[in-house]
Amino acid sequence: MGLIWLALGAIALWAIIRLGRQTEQPGNGHWRITATVIGAVLMAGAVLAASRGGWLWAAAMGATGIALVVQSRVR
């Protein structure tokens, strides 16, 4: 159970650092910020689903979360 909390903490820390490095003007970066937050939530959900044995859900949520994060980095 400790590794699950470590993984969730790492995802939360990554999201906070990523959001802190946003250099968007106010009103322009809403898509990027939203995509980062939703991607982090999906990756955390994937960790929880994998820990409970739901590998199909974990793969789907993880892939969607990573896709959102990658797309949010494209300007």
C-alpha positions in Angstrom: 0.0 0.0 0.0 3.0 2.3 0.6 4.0 2.2 -3.0 0.6 3.3 -4.2 0.8 6.4 -2.0 4.3 7.0 -3.3 3.1 6.8 -6.9 0.2 9.1 -6.2 2.4 11.6 -4.4 4.9 11.6 -7.3 2.0 12.3 -9.8 0.8 15.1 -7.6 4.3 16.6 -7.2 4.8 16.4 -11.0 1.5 18.2 -11.6 2.4 21.0 -9.2 5.8 21.5 -10.7 4.3 21.4 -14.2 1.7 23.9 -13.4 4.3 26.1 -11.7 6.3 26.2 -14.9 3.4 27.4 -17.1 4.4 30.6 -18.8 1.1 31.4 -20.4 -0.5 34.8 -20.4 -3.7 35.1 -18.3 -6.6 33.9 -20.5 -4.5 32.1 -23.1 -3.3 28.9 -21.3 -6.6 27.5 -19.9 -6.5 24.5 -22.3 -3.0 23.6 -21.2 -3.7 24.0 -17.5 -6.9 22.0 -17.7 -5.2 19.2 -19.8 -2.4 18.9 -17.3 -4.8 18.6 -14.3 -7.1 16.1 -16.0 -4.1 14.1 -17.3 -2.7 13.9 -13.7 -6.0 12.8 -12.3 -6.3 10.1 -15.0 -2.8 8.9 -14.3 -3.6 8.7 -10.6 -6.7 6.8 -11.4 -4.7 4.4 -13.5 -2.4 3.8 -10.5 -5.4 3.1 -8.2 -7.1 0.8 -10.8 -3.9 -1.1 -11.4 -3.4 -1.6 -7.7 -6.9 -3.2 -7.5 -6.4 -5.5 -10.5 -8.3 -3.5 -13.1 -5.6 -3.7 -15.7 -7.8 -2.8 -18.7 -9.1 0.4 -17.0 -5.6 1.2 -15.8 -4.2 1.0 -19.3 -7.0 3.1 -20.8 -6.8 5.8 -18.2 -3.0 5.8 -18.3 -2.9 6.1 -22.1 -5.5 8.9 -22.1 -3.7 10.8 -19.3 -0.4 10.6 -21.1 -2.0 11.6 -24.4 -3.6 14.7 -22.7 -0.3 15.7 -21.1 1.7 15.3 -24.4 -0.9 17.3 -26.3 -0.9 20.1 -23.7 2.8 20.6 -24.3 2.3 21.3 -28.0 1.9 25.0 -28.6 
